[in-house]
Amino acid sequence: MVNPIFLKAPELASYNVRGNQPALGVDKLCYLTDTISDNGIWEEINPLESKLPTFIFQLAIVLFVTRLSLLLLKPLRQPHFAAELLAGILVGSIAIASEFARKHIPTLGSVFAASRIMMMETVGNLGLIYHVFLIGLEIDLRALTSVGPKALGIGISGALFPFFFGASLYTFIAEYPENFRWGCLYWGVALSVTGLPVIAEIFAKLKLLHSEIGRIAMSSALVNDFSSWILLVFSLAITSSSSSTYLSLFSVLFFIIFSIFVIRPALLWMLRKSTREGEDYSEATICAILTMVLACGLITDICGVSSVLGAFVFGLIIPSDLLGHRFVLIVQGFVSDLLLPLYYASLGMRTHLGGISREDMLMMVLISLLSFIPKIVCTLAMSYFYRMSLHEGFTLGILMNTKGLLAVMTMSLGRDHTVMNEDGFAIMLFTIFFMTIVTSPIVNFLYRRTKKFLPSQHRVLQNLKPDSELRILTCIHEVQTAAGITALLEISHASRRSPICVFALQLMQLKKHTTALLIVHGASGTSSESYSRADGQIDQLITTFNNLEHQNPMISVQLLTAISPYSTMHEDICSLAEEKQVTLIILPFHKRQTIHNNMEEMNPAYKDVNNNTLENAPCAVGILVDRGFGTLLTSKIDDDKTRSCRIAMIFIGGRDDREALSYALRMARHPKVSLIVLRFILDETSAQNGDADLSLTMEGEDEGEPEKKADDIFVNEFRQKVQIDDSVVYTEEMSSNGAETVKTIRSLGQDFDLYVVGRGLGFFSPLKGGLDEWSDCPELGSIGDLLLTSDFSSTASILVVQHHAELNPGSST
């Protein structure tokens, strides 16, 4: 039966405008409040005695300590959760438990007095509700259908066995009165939890997201997360009221069913009706969604379970790609960066570490070490059952012990339901923090990189057999660069004898709340994470590459998304190239052409990514400077005129130029492509007239002679292959210095669509004398940089090719 006083109005004391008790018969009343103080420090009134100034002061202190903790733990590669929890414990310990603070910083003790933290706790719990809603929104339920039996077994066993272990540990160790006996349930749930976002963040920093251990760990953590939520719901139903446990469970089950079959269709209908295709949601729609989050939380709170469950369920029933990346990013920034630290601070104020003795600290350390055992044991057992190695099983066991917000929230709910004393709460909170901070160093030690990306003899175009498949990895930062890359792939001449396999990798920056994964997209664009549809770019990329496959049956495309920081993005590129046995990596240039034929910078970080990739790539690398190549080529290929695409290859000499010539030869086999190869030969007679050029020649004579012989052999083979091909024209020009080389290149004219050049790093020749010193973009080499300069009137696109990094000495920067 429903409580009869459920809707009864509370009896509150009321006052009139002067703060006096109202007289009989007076109807218009108001309440005495000290929320706002606008007298300032100029009156004999302390502004911090009012609620709003006190709350603002609390918020400023909490945010400062949180940002300081994030800054200090960042070099240690610790997840954000650990830094935020540490900040909350520090604020609470200093403000509440520290005698030093109360004596020497009276303002701090006054601001965080026990009677003044109610508003901070309320706002912090509001932030928790919205944060849990965002967690549910980011989880794609379709990912559960693709979880294999290995991850399913590890996830479920990793939730059940630690639950019983934690409950038993609480029963045997904790000293508690009779009314605290149900605290064992919350200890069990806290130990069963695995923090999915925290694991994703750790893997992203260690560059193990797309490894086999990463895939299994992420899938197992997803299963474990749902299992822990189920255990938490049962614990909340049992501890809310012993006589109404079944009513609470039944009402929660009814709410979930009602949300799936009534709220979800109604929400989808509302969004489709109020928003046109391609438009952002209106302010009224966003306000309605945020209000429904609180409404669902209120419903589950009324049912006898925490309001966070309602917010989580509401986030789950919304399709992961419906609201879009922009909505999640905006709401998440406000909720998780501004409001959620208040929740951690309120937890810290409930954790009284000041009265903990040395024996209690030893007990905390002992319990923390014991808490690692259940997940490691059950994970090793499941690994042995599925014939995994002992090393992988132990690493998975360590990773499954990673905790997150759900574990902390569980302990807070146990404290709110008065089924756990202060010691049990403090011990488990310390255990959660300890288990989280030690995970990253242990996994880093077990999986530290012991080798660089080593090149293979099969990773260069020169050594590729004529009947071999060409594997190309294309990197895309912005969707606008896809047109030029697909145009380049179009003329790369995929044939039945030598097909092309393309791995199109969209590169996205890893931000604080992004669930970092290497996402593999299917033909329909579905994926396992909501971030795969960031800003709608993936839909456009899928359409672009699907059209490429449709027009060229001999080209197969696999679309992927890598989310990582710019500083380590090259590691994702190089490791994927190594894993897929890629022969060529194509990178977009960090500048794009404007409508006035000028080059503007898109993002300075793109240049660093290109430089790092050039230094570490295990295969050949090409940088494409797209100046309308995609649009121009499409119109020319559709034209009936044969050989409508004109390509010029400038050959100076060296490994990079030979690699560039190999790719140019492959493109020349396309029926719409004509190729002109211009080789420069050193005029030694004229070079001897200049002391600088002569000294340069003599200095590199011993080192350059083998390269010259290799160039001659390679060019002779090239001429034999194309001697009966009318689409290829080979010419030679004599030059003695860089000035003459520049003059000859300018005389080629402007009737070209694409220039193909080698980067020429580490190859010194008088033919480029003086050009390297004036290069603004070293990643393009001296010739590529020359073609890009405003002094060179041509607006043709440029492809700069580099042989794999190990054979190119020097730094690209």
N, C-alpha and C positions, 0 to 999 in steps of 0.2 A: 504494500500500500504506500502511496506517495505521502511524504511528510506533510501534515496539514499546515504547518507554519512556513511552508516553502516560499509562498508568495506574500507573506505578511510583511508589512513595512516595518523597518527597524525603528526603535524609539531613540531619537537623537535629541540632545539638548539644543534648544534654539534660543537666539538672542535677537534683540532689536538692533537698530543701527548704531546705538550708543553703547552696545555691549551689555546692556542690562537685561534682566529677565523680563519677559513680556507681561503686561498686565492682563487681567482676565477680559475676554471679549475682543482682544486684538487679533486680527487675522493676518495682516501683512507682517511677516517676520523675515529676518535674514540671519545668517550665521556669522559668528565672530571668526575671522580668519586672519592668519599671519603669513599668508602665502607670499605676498609681494611687499617689498619695502623699497620706497623710492626716496627716503630721506638722506641716504648716503652717509658718509663718515662725518659730515658737518654737524649733525645733530647728535645728541647723547643717546643714540640708539644703535645697537650693534646690528648691522645688516645681516650678519650670519645667523641671527636668531630667527629669520624668516625662512620659509621652506624653499622658495625658488632660488634665492642667492646661494643658499647652502647646497642645493642640488647642483647648480652650475659649478660651484667650487669642487664638489665631489667628482663631477664628470671631468673637469680639467685635470685633476690629479690622477684619476684612473687612466685617462687616455695618455697622459705623459709617461706614466710608469709602463703601460702596455707597449708604447712605441719604443721606449728604452730597452725593454726586454726583447722585443723583436730585433732590435739592432745588435744587441749583445749576443744573441743566440744564432744569428744569421751565419756567421763564419763557421759555426759548428754543424751546419746543415740540419738544424732541428726544425721540426714542423711548427707552423704557426700556433697550433693548439697548445703545444708545450709552453711557448712563450706567453700566450695569453693566460693560461692557467697559473704559470709562475707569477705573472704580474698581479693576478687576483689574490694569490696567497700572500705576496709581499705587502700589498696594500692593506689587506685585512690584518696581517700579523703586526704591522707597524702601527696601524691606527687603533686597534682594539687591544691586542695582547701585550704591547710593548710598554713597559714602565717608563722607558726613556722618552718615548713620544709624549706620554701624558705629563711628564715633568718638564721637559725642555721645549716641547713644541705644543703648547696648550691649544693653539688654533687648530692644529691637526686633530688632536684628541676631541676637540669640541665639534668639528665638522663631521667626524665619523663616530660620534656618540651613538650608542645603541638606540636612542630614541629618535635619531635623525636619519636613519637609513631606510625607513619604510618607503619613501618615494623612490630612492635608488633601486631598491629591490623590485618595486612594481614595474619601473621602466625596464629594468634588466630582464624580468620575466616576459615582458612584452616583446623585447628583442629576441628572446629565446623562442617564443611561439613563431615569429616570422622566420627565424633562421631554420627551425625544424621544417616549416612549410617549404622553404627553398631546397632543403635537402631532399624532401620527397619529390619536389618538382624536377630535380636533376636526375633522379633515378628512373631509368627506362625499364619498365616491367617486362618488355620484350626480351631483355637480356637474360631474364630467368629461364626463358624457354630454350636458350642456347647453351645453358650451363651443362657441362658434361658430368658423368657419374663421379669422376675423380674429385672435381670441385664441390659437387653436392655432398659427397661423403665427408670430405674434410670440413666443410662449412657446418653441417649439422652436428657432427661429432665434436667439433670445436666449440659448439655452443652448449650442448647438453652435459658433457663430462665436466668442464670447468664450472658449470652451474652447481652441480651436486658437490663438487670439491669445495667451492667457495662457501656454500651453505654449511658444510661440515666443518670447515675451518673456523667459521664464525662461532659455531656451537661449542667447539672444543677450546678455543682461545679466549674469546671475549667474555668479560665479566659483565653481565647485564641483569637488570631486574626482570621480573616476569613479563611486564608489558613490552619489553624490547626483544622478545624471542623471535618475532617475525623479521627482524633485521637480517637474518640469515638469507632470506629471499633476495634482498637487494645486494648483499655481498656476492651471492651467486650470479645474479644478472650482470653485475659490474665486471666480474671475471670472465663471463662468457662473451662479452662485447668485443668486437674487432672494429676499429675505426677505419671504415672504407676511404673517406677523404684523406685521412692522415697517411694511409698506406700509399695512396695514389701520389701524394706529395713527396713522400720519401723516395718512391720509385722514379719519379720525374727528376729529382735531384741526383740520383745515382745512375740515371740513364739505363734503367732496367725495365721500362714500361712494356716494351714490345718483345722482351725475352720470354722464354717458356716459363720461367719461374714467376715472371710478372703477370702473365695471363692467368696462371693457376691461382696465384694469390689474390688477384682482383676478383675473380669469379667466386672463390671460396669466401672472401670477405663479404661479398654481396649476399650470399646465402646465409652467412653467419649474422649479418645485420638484420635480416627479416626474422630469423629464429630468435634473436635477442629481443626484438620488439614484441614477439608473441609471449616470451617469458616475462617481459616487463608488464604487459597487460594483465596477465594472470596474477602477478605479484601485487599490482595496484588494486585489482578487484578483491583479493583476499584481505589486504590490509586496510582497505577503505571501511569495510564493515563486515564482521564475521557472519552476520545474519542475512546480508543482502549480496553475498558474493555472486550467486547465480543470477540475480537480477542485474547486477552490473555487467557481467559477461554477456548476458542475453541482450541488454540494451546496446552495448558496444557493437556486438555482432549485427544487430538490426541497423545500427547507424552506418556500418560499413556497406551492407547490402543496399541501403537506401542511397548512399553516396554514389555507388557504382551505377545503379539502374535509374536513379531519378536526378540527382544533382549533376552528375556528369553530362547526360544528354541535354539537360536544361542549360548548363553552362556553355556547351558547344553551340547550341542554337543561339544563345545570346551573343556570343562572340562573332558568329557568322553573320548575324543580322546587323550588328552594330559596326562592323568593320568590313570595308571593301578589300578586295584582293590587292596585296602589295602596299597597303597603307598601315601605319602604326595605329595602335589602339588609342582610343580617346581617353581623356582624363577620367571621365565618368566610368568607363569600363574598368580601368585600373583601380579606381576607388572601390568599385563594386567587388572586385576580386579580393582586395585586401580586407574589405569588410567581411566577406564570406569566410576568410581565414579565421577571424575572431569569432564569428558565429559558430563555425564547426568546433572550435576550441571550447566555446561555452557549452555546447551540447554534450561533448564527452565529459566535461567537468561536472555537469549536472548528473550525468549517468554514473558518477562515482569513480571515474578514471581521469587522469590528468588531461588538461586542455592541450598539451603538446601532441597527444595522440590524434585529436581531431584535426589539428593543423597539418600533421604528417600525412594523414589519410587524404585530406583535401589536395595536398600537393601530389600525391601518388595518382589520383584519378584524372588529373589534367595531363593530356598527352605532352610528352617531353619537348616536342618541337612547336607547340602551339603558341606559347607566349613569346618565344624568341629569346635570343641571347641578350638583346638590349634591355628587355624588361628585367631579366635576372640580374644583370650587371648593375643596373641602377638601384634596384631594391636591396641587393646584397651589399653594395657599398655602404648604404646608410645603416642597414640592420647590423651587419657583422662587424663593421669598423667603428661604429658609434655606440650602438645600444648593447651589443653582446658583451663587451668588456665590463659593463656594469654588472652583468650576471655573474661573471667570474669573480668580480670584486666582492659581491654579496656572499659568494661561496667562501671566499677567503676570510671574511669577517665571521663566518660561522666556524671556522677552523681555528681553534685556540691552541696555537703551538707554543705559547709562552709557558704553559704549565706542564709541558711534556718533559719528563725526566730522561736521564741517560738510558735507563732500562727500557723506557717506552720507545726511544729511538732505535735501540737494538731490536726490539720486537717489530718495529715497522720494517726495518731492513730484512729481518728474517721472513716476515710474511710476504714481502715483495719478491724475495728469491723463491719462496715456495709457490707463489702464484704463477710463476713461469712454467711449472712442472706439468699441469694438466693439459694445456694446449700442445706443448712439445710432445708429450707422450701419445696423445690421441692422433696428432698429425704424423708422427713417426709410424704409428701402427697403420694408419690409412695409406701412407706412402709405401710401406712394405707390402700391403695388400695389392696396391696398384703397380708394384714393381718400379718404384721410383728410387733414385739413389739416396743413400743416407745423407749426403751433403744437401740435397734439395729438400729432403724431409725435415732436417734440422732447421734449415733456413726458413722454411714455411712455418714451422712451429714458432720461431722467434717473431716472424712477421705477424702471425695471428694474435700475438700478445699485444700488438699495438692498440692503444686505447684512443678514444675520441670523445666528442661531446656527449654521446649517448651514455657512456659510463659515468661521467660526472653528473649528468642529469639524473641518472638512476639513484645515485647516492643522495642528491638533493631531495628527490621525491621521497626517499626513505626517511630522511630527516623531517620533511614536512608532514609526513604521516605519523610522526612520533613513534616510530618503531625502531629507532636507532639512537644510541647515546652519542655523546660528543667524541668519546675515544674511538668508537667504531667508525664514525664518520671521518675523523682525522686520519686514522690508520689507512683506510681504503683510499682516501684522496691522495695521500702520499704514495701509496702503491701505484695508483693510476699514473701519477706524474713520473715516477721512477721507471715504470715499464715502458712508457712512451719515449723517454729521452735516451734509453740505452738501445733501443731498436735500431736506429739509424747507424750508429757506430759499428754495431755487430754485423749488420748486413753489409755495410761498406767494407768491413774487414773480410767477410766471407766471399764477397764478389768484387773485390777491388780489381781494377784493370791492370793486367800485367803485360800487355802488349799494345803496340800501336796498330793502326790499320795498315796492314802490309799489302803492297801491290802484288798482283799475280800476273803471269805472262799472258793470261787470257783476258786481261782487263784493259787492253789498249786496242784501238781500231786497226793499227798496223798488223797485229798478229791474228786478227779475226779471220777465220776461214770464209771463203765466199759462200758456202752453203750453211753457215752457222746463223743462229738466231741472234739478233742485236737487241740487247737489253739496255734501256735508257731510263734514267731516273730524272724526272723533271720536277723542279721546285717552284712553287707558286706562293708568293706573299699576298698579292692582290689579284683579284679576278681579271683586272684589265690586262695583265701580262699574259693571260692564257692564250689570247688570239695569236700573238707572235710565236709562242712555243708550239702551238698546234700546227701553224703554218710551216714551221721548220720540220716538224715530224712528218707533215704531208709530203714534203719533197725529199725525205730521207730514203725514199724508194724501198718500201716494204714489198717484198715479192714472195711467191710461194716457196722459192728456193731459200730466201733469207728473210723471214718475217721479223717484225719488230714487236717487242714486248715493252710496253711503257708503264712505269710506275709513277703516277702523277701524285706528288706529295704536296699537300697544302700545309704551309708553315704558319702556325699561330703562336703568339706569345703566351707563355704561361703566366697567369696572374694568380693572385693569392687564392681565390676561391674556385679557380678552374680545376675540374677533375681532369688531370693530365693523363692522356692516353694516346697511344698510336691507334687511330680508328681506321678500320677497313670498311669502305662503303661498298654496298652492293649496287646492282644496276638500278634499283629503284630509289637509291639514296638513303636507305635505312641504315641505321648504325646503332651502336650500343650506348651512345651518350648524347645528351641534348646539345652539347656544344658542337656537334657535327654540322649543325645548320646555322652557324654563327653568321648573323646579318644576311642570310639567304645566299651566301657565296657558294656554298656547296651545291645548291640546286643549279646555279649557273654553270659551275664547273662540270657537273654531271652531264648537263645538256651539251656542253661544248665537246667533251670527250666522247660522248655517245654518238654525236654527229661525225666525229673523226673515225670512229669504228665503223659506222654505217657506210661512210664513203670509201673506206679502205679496209676490206675484210682481212687483209694480212697484218693489220695492226690491232693488237689486243691491249686494253688499258685497264689498269687496276688503280682505283682512286683511294688515297689514304690521307689522313690528317694527323700531323704530329704537333703536339702542344708542348712547348718547352721554352725556357728563357732564351733570349737572344744570345747570351754569352755561351751557352752550350748547345745551341741549335745545330751547329755543324756536326756534333757528335751523333745526333739522330740521323742526319743525312749520310754520314760516312758509314755508320753501323748498318743502316738499311741497304746502302750500296754494297757493302760486304756480304750481308745476308742474302740478298737477291742476286749476287754475282753480276752486278751491273758493269757494263763496259764504258758508258758515258753518262756523266751528270751534266744536266743543263740548268744553269742558274740565270735568273733575270737580273739585269743590271739595276743598280740602285737609283738610277735616274730615268725619267721618262720624258718624252718629247711633248712640248706644248703646242698650241695651235699656231704659235709664231716661230716654230721650228727651233725653239730653244730647249735645252735640257734642264729640267728642274728635279731636285732631289725629293724622293718619296719619303724615305725614312733613313736616317744615318745608320741605324742598326743593321740595315740590309747589307751595307758595305762591309761591316765587320763579319757578318755571317759568310759572305762570299770570300773574304780574305782567309778566314779560318778554314773554310772548306777547301780552298786551293792549297793550303799548307798541309792538310791531313787526308786528302782524298785518296782512296786506294785504286782509283781508275782515272781515266781521262775526264777532264772537266771543260765545259764550254760555257762562256758567259755571253748571253744574247743581249745586245743593245738594240731594242726594238724601236724603230722610227717609222711606224706604220707598215711594217712588213706583213702582218697578218691581213690587214684590210686590202693592201695592194696586191698581195699574192692571190687572194681569193678571186678578185676580179680578173686577174691574168690567167689563172688556171681555167676559169669558166669560159674564157675566150677560145674561139676555134683555132686561133693562130698557134702553130707549134713553136716550141722553144721560146715561150713568152716570158719566162723568168730567167733573168741574166744574173750570173754569180761570177765574181772576180776573186781569185785566190792569189794572194801576194806571198811569195816564197822567198825568204831570206836565208834560211838554213837552221838546222838544229832539230832536236827531238820534237819540240812543239809544232814546228812548221810541217814536219813529216806527218804528224798526227792530224793536223788541219788538212793537209792535202789528201789524206786517206778518207776523211769525211767528205771533202769536196768531190772526190771521185765517186763516192757512193751517191751523192746528190745528183751528179751529172748523168747517172743512169735513168733518172726520171724523164719521161717523154716530154715534159714541159720545161725542162731546165737546159740552159746552155752555160758552159763554163769556160772562163778565160783564166789561164794560169800564167802569171807573170813572175819569172824567176830572175832575181838579181845576182849577177856574178861580179866578184871583185875585180876591178881593173887595177892590177898590181903595179903596172907601169905608172899610172897617174897617182896611185896612192903613195909611191915612194917620194913624190915631190913634197908631201906634207909630213913634217916631223912627227906630229901627234898621231896621225894615222899609221905611220910606219912603226912607231913605238908600240902602238896597240897591236899591230899585226905580229910583230916580233915577240911580244909578250905572250900572246895566245897561240903561237905557231905550233908548239908541241901538243897543246891540248886541243886545238881546233882541227888538226889534220885528220884524226879519226872521224870527227863529225863531218868534215868535208867529203871524205870518202863514202861515209854512210849516206850523205845527201845525194851524191852522184849515183850511187847504186839504186837508191830508192826512186830518184827521178827517172833514171833509165827504164826501170821496170814500169813506172807510170806511163811513160811515153809508148812503150810497147803495147800496153793495154788499150790505149786510146788512139793508136795510129790510124785505125779505120773508122773512128767515131767522129763524125762531122760536128757533133755538138760540143766538142772540146777543142779549144785552141791553146796551144802552148807557145809562149814567147820568152825570150831571154833579153835582158838589158844589162849593159855594163855600167858599173857605178864605182866610184872610188871613195865616197864619203856620204854622210847622212844628208847633206844638202842636195846632192844629186839624186839620191833616192827619193827624197820628198818631191823634187821637181818632176821626176818620172811618174810618180804615183798621181800627181795632180794632172798630168797630161792624159791620164786614162779617160777622163771625161766623167760625166754624171749619169750615164745611161746604165746603171746597175741597180739591182734590187737588194743585193746582199754582198758584203765583203767577208771573206773567210781568211783569217790570219792566225798565226801561232803567237802565243804569248811571248816566247823567246826568253824566258827567265833563265839566267845562268849561261846564256849563249852570247858571247861578246864578238862583235864583228865591226869592222870599219864601215860597213854598209849602214849601220845605225849610229855612227859616231855623232855624239851630241844630242841625240834624240832622247836617250834615257834620262839625262839631266833635267830636261824640260817636261817630263811626263807628270801630268796632274793625277792620273788614275793608273797607278802601277799594276793593278790587277788586269788591265787591258794590254799591258806591254807597250812598247814604244810605238809600233805601227798602229795598233788599235787605238791608242790615245791620239795619235795624229789624225786618224780618220774621223775622230769624234770632235776635234777642235773646231771652233768657229771659223778659223782661217781656211779650213778645207771645205769647199763649197758644197760637196756632195751631202745629200741627206739619206743615203742608203743605210740600211741596217747593217750591223756588224756582229759577227760571231768570232769570238776569241777562244782558241782551243789550247789547252795545256795537257801535256803528257802527265802521267800520274806523279804525285807529289814527291815520292822518294827519289826520283831521278832529276829533280829540279832543285839544285842547291840555292840557299838564300831564303829570305823572308819576303812574303808577298806585300808586306807593309813597308 
